[in-house]
């Protein structure tokens, strides 16, 4: 984006400063000048405005072997707050965080799917309201809430394009309903997008610029970051690898999501006479580790099929790292080794495959990150 007016340039620099202070913590003006590649005078001018409005504060000095000790500045975490919400799978997760991204309150409860889509919406709104009330923070200090959920949403309008979460969910204008209920700027985003944003921010992806994130569980989907940019595609469905076909065979009516998702492995286990209760890929891995031969056989078949999907993806994207999330985060070293061996039979490069370190909270961290970005946009109105 090109900034031409002095105000636009100043606003951009101040927002960049806020982001740097949030990620680095206490930082000197000299360091800000070096990182942003702007003059010390510009840094002083912008930090003076931020100090005056209590958005940042001075917090001591940095050790120096010669000359005057540089004064450190830090973000005032309590200047404002944000909310992140994750309504995916079987639970609603909500977190209230400060401007530093530090979680102040976390709440989680089961989703009551049998009550229908509108009841689940009301349930989520009540959890958000209760979190705000419990925090004791004035609502006008909470600048944004981001909600992560299944489905593809237009980032501009928030309108659902298609959903595989709950019957009737696609008919609800979630952003509008939540905003009218709590009067806080509301954003809605696909849960897998937020998973990747969360992993890039706080997880195993934070040291990489090119990431392929694959989520296996209720469905199968991926997302990717290229040069630190989330790629959405023309129709906002880039990464929907669950629609990949295994080829023309007896299973030609099924795509890879139909073959690898939780419901599929559960049905396969039942059909083969399994005695345990397997409702997810995580369960399958657990019982396989305990010596269940049927679970082991299904898991090996699942890994071989997943390897094909990953191979097809990496030949197009060539990522630095593949991050496995959702129920695939339960994979251990032997599962990762099998995936690599299968892929490397046909691919000339050894792949870096890791599992999510955020487990089932990647989406929530992504929602917090997106809300922080929206809060920083709004903060420009305070100076």
N, C-alpha and C positions, 0 to 999 in steps of 0.2 A: 504494500500500500504506500502511495506517495503522499507525503505531508508537505504542504507548501506554505501555509501561514505560520507565523511565529507561535500562535496559540496551539495549533495542531502539533507542531514539533515539540513544544513544551509539555503538552498533555501526554504525548507518546513517551517522552523521556521519563516523565514522572511515573507513568504506569510501568515502564520497564524497571525503574528503581524499586517499585513495590514488589514486583515479581522476584527480582534479585535478592532483596532483603528477606523475602519469605523463604526462598530456597537456601540461601547462604547463612542467614542469621546476621549478627552484628558485622557491619562492613564499614570501612572508612570512606570518606569522600574521594580520596585518591584512588582507591580500588574501584569505586563506582565509575570514576572518570575513565579508568583503563578498560573496564569491562564494556562500557557503553561506547567507548571511543569518541567521547565528547570532551570539551574543554573543562578544566576545573571551575572556571567561572560559571559555566552553564550548570554544573552540578551544584555549586553553592546556591545559585539562584533558585533552582528547583527544590533543593532540600530545605531552603528557608521557608518556602511556601508550605511544604509538607509538615515542617516543624510547627509553624504558626497555627495550622489547623489540627494539630494533635494526631496526625496520621502516622508520623514517625517520632522517635525521641532519641536523644543522645544517651549513651549507656556506658560511659567509661572510655578508656583509651587503650590503644594497642601498644604492646611493648616495642620499643625502638632503641637500637644501639647508639643512635646519634640523632641529634636535633630534637625538635619538638615531637611529642608523642601524638600520633594521629588519633583524633576523636572518632569513636565508633558510633554508628547510628543503627537503630533497629526499628522494625515495624511494630506499631502498637496493635497487638493482637486483639485487644478489646475495643478497637475503634468500631468494628462492626462484626456481624456474624452471618453465617450461611447455613443452609440445610442441604443434606444429600439424602436421597431415598432410593431404595432398591426394592422393587416389587417383582421378583422373579422366582420361579420354582415354587417352593412351598412356604416362603416366609416374606414378611415385610420387614425391611431393615431401614431405620432412620437414624441419622446422626446430625447433631448440631455442632458446628466447628467455628473457631474464631478465624480472624483474618490470616493467621499463620497456618491455617489448615489443621490445627490441633483439635481433636475431637473432645468436646466438653460433655456431651450426653450421647449415649448410644442406647437404642431400644430395638427389640426384635420380637415379633410374634408370628404365629402361624397364620397362613392365609386360609380363609374358610371358603374354598372354591364352590362347595355344594350350595352356597347361598346365592350364587350368581354374580355377574359382573358389577352391577350397581352396588351390591352389598360390599364387595371387595373395595370398590372406590371409596365408599363411606368409611370403611375400616381404615384405609390408608389416610384419609383426611383426618380422622379422629386421632390416629397415631401422631400425625404431624402437629395437630392442635395440642395434644397432651405433652409432646416434647417441648413445644414452645412455652406452655404454662409451667412445666416443671423447671425449665431453665431460669425462670424469673427475669429473662431479658426482655426489655421493651420491644414490641414487634417492629417498631420503626428502625431498630438497629439490626434487624435481620433482612439482608438485602436480596437474597435469592434462594430459591430451592430448585434443585435439578432432580428429576425422577427418572430412574432407569427401569425400563420394562421391555418385555419381548415385543417384537414387531419392528416394522420399518416406518419411520416417521420423517416427514418433510421438515428439515431443520428450520425453514422459514415460517411455516404455518403451524407446525406441530400436528398436522393431520396424519392419521394413520393410513398407510397404504395397504398393508395386510399384516395380520397378527396370527400367531399360533400359540396363544397363551391361555385364553379363556373365552368361551362363547359370549359374544356381545361386547367384548372389550374394544373391538375396532369401531364400534358405533358410538363410543363415548369420547367427547372432546376433553381428554384428561387435563390438559393444560388449562383450559377455560374453567373447568369445574374446581380445580385446586386453587387457582387464583381467586375465584369468587368466594371460596370458603375461607382463605387465610390472608388475602390481600397482600401477598408477597410475590414478587416477580418469579414466574414459574417457567422452567424449561423442561422439555421431555426429550429423552434420547434412548436409542436402542441400547439394550443392556450389554451386548457384545462390544459395541463401540466404547462404552464406558469401562468395561473390563480392560480393554487395551489401554485406554487413557490412564486408568488406575495403575496398571502394571508399568507403564512408561514413567509414571510419576513416583510411585512408592514401591514398586515391585522389582522383579528380576529384569525388567526391560529398561531400567533407568539409565543404563550405560550404553544403550544402543540407539542408532538412528533408523535402522531398517529392521522391522520386526514383523513376523507373521504370528498372530495369536490365533489359536484354535481352541474352541470351546465345545466340549462333548458332554452331553447329559440328556436333558429333555429333548434336545435336538442336536444338530451339528452345524456349526457356523464358524467362520473365521473373519478376522479383520486384519488390516495391515497398515503399518506406518512406513512411509518411504521418505527419507531425509527429514524425519521428525514431523511429517505431515500425514494426518489420517486421510486415507483415500476412500471416498464414498462411492464414486462412480456416477455415471450419467443418471441412473434411476435410483441411486442411493442404496443399491443392493450388492455392491462390490464385496466379495468375500463370502457370499452365501454358498459355500462349498457343499452343503447338504443336498443341493440339487444336482450335483455331479452324478452321472450314471455309471454303473459298474460295467456296462457293455450290453450287447444283445445276448441274452441268455435266458435261462428259465426264470431268472429274477428280473427280467427286463422292465416289469412294471414298477420296480422299486428303485428309489434313489439311495444314495449312501446314508442319508439321515434315517430312512426307513430301516436300514440294515444295522445301524450302529447306535441308535439312540437308546435311552434307558428302557423304554417299552419293548424295543426289539430284543435286547439281551434278556430281559425278564421273560418274554414269551419263549425264546429259544431255550432258556434254562428249564422252564416248565415242560416244554415239549420233549426234552431229553430226559425227563424223569428226575430232575434235581430235587433234593429234599429240603434245602434251605430256602429262606425267603429272600429272593433276589429281586430288588425293584430298581436297581441302578447299576451303572458301571462300577461305582465305588464298592457296592456290595459284591459284585463279581470278583473284583481284585482281592477283597478281604477273604472270601471263601476259597479262592484259588491259593492264597498264601497259607491257608489252613489245611491244604491238601485235598480239597474237593476236586476230583478229576473232571467232572462235568464243567464246573466253573472254569477250570484251567483250559479245557479244550475250546470253550466259547471265547474265552479271553484271547487265546492265541489267534483264533480266526478273526476276532475284532482287530487285533493289532496288525495282522497282515492286510486287512482291508483299509485300515486307517493309514498304513504306510503308503498305499497306492494314492490316496487322497493327498497326503503330504508331498509325495513325489511330484504329482501333477502340479501342485501349487508352487513348489520351490523352483521348478523349471521356468516358471513365469516370473517369479518375484525375486529370486536369489537373495533371501534375507540374511542378516547377520545371525539371527537367532530365531528359533521357533519356540514359542511359549505355549504350553498346554494348560488349559484351565478347565473350570467346571469339574465334572467327575474325573476327567483325565488328570487332574492334579493329584489324584491318589496313586498314579503310576510311580513305581519305584525303579531302581537302577536296572533291574532285569527287563522290565517292560520297555524302558528307553533304549536299552541295548538291542532288543529285538527289532524295534522300529528302525533304528539306525542300520542294522544289518540288512534288513529287507530293502531299505531305500538305496543303500550303497551298492547293492547288487547291480543297480541300473544307473546310478548317478555318480559322476566322477569326483565329487567333492564330499568330504566328511562334514556332516551337519552338526550344528550346535543346537541340541534339543534339551529344553529345561521345563520343569513344571512350575506353575504359579506358586509364589510364596505368600500371596495374599489369600489363597484358598477361596472361600465363598464371599469374600468382602471386596474383591477387585472392582465390581460394579459400583459399590458404595464409595470407594475412594475416587473412582472416576467421576461420580456425581459431585463429590465435594470439590474436586479440581475444576469442573465446569462451572460450578456455582461461584468459586473464587474468581474465575475469569470474568464472570458477569458482575460480581461485586466490584472488581477493579474498574470495570467500565463505568459503573455508576459513581464510583468515588470521585471521578473527574468533576462531578457536579458539586463537590464539597470544597473545592479550592478556588 
